[in-house]
Amino acid sequence: MRGERVLDLQEARTALEKRIADVERRVAAACERSGRSRSDVEVIAVTKYVSLEATEQALQAGLSHIGENRWQDAAEKWEKLGTQGTWHFIGHLQTNKVKDVIGRFAYIHSLDRISLAKEMDKKAGQLGLKADCLIQLNVSGEETKFGLEPDQLFSFARELANCKHIRIAGLMTMAPYEAEAEATRPVFRELRNLRDELNRAAILPEEATHLSMGMSNDFEVAIEEGATWVRLGSVLVGK
């Protein structure tokens, strides 16, 4: 039995290394097509559907950015692996879970309402830190997705002025699932334009630099449109 387990682990590592190499090739090609430096783009390994063991393998294989959607699912992984890599909270965040997430995750990608911002600001202040967040926008307008409407961005950014313990690192969105990835391009282009407009307006004390957009089905298009973080699950860490 032990021999079989060792073999299974070796096979899993080999499969992971192949997926990492394939993703790296595709990321580099997308950067080249769009005239960007490969260093402009970071890959977040979305481990929400894989085990603690698989998450540990991902870190050992050099995937230094880890993305989780729910604290309930992430807790055991973070407790054992939280000192390794950079952890991103990428799912919808309930206000009553802020206490679990602030101080553990380096970035929170789903800031989408002022009540959440105030709770995050309060908790970050208690811990004596600044919480790096991304404002989530529902660029596609889908009812099933969270996020602010694009025309709410500027007023929301102004409301954040009183949140002294929050730093806006960028914007995040989720594109619709499309059979042809090219169909997602307008969504990603709009998010980039919104970030640039926000920075030109100088509403925030610091520039919002990051664009968290693109997943397994469409990350190459997202990179071509300016993504700085792509969130990859099945194509990278498997199912």
ABEGO torsion letter per residue (X at the ends): XAAAAAAAAAAAAAAAAAAAAAAAAAAAAAAAAAGBBAAABBBBBBAAABBAAAAAAAAAAGBABBBBABAAAAAAAAAAAAABEBBBBABBBBAAAAAAABGABABBAABABAAAAAAAAAAAAAAGBBBBBBBBBBAAGBAABBEBBAAAAAAAAAAAAABAABBBAEBBBBBBBBABAAAAAAAAAAAAAAAAAAAAAGABABBBABBBBEBAAAAAAAAAAGBABBBBBAAAAEX
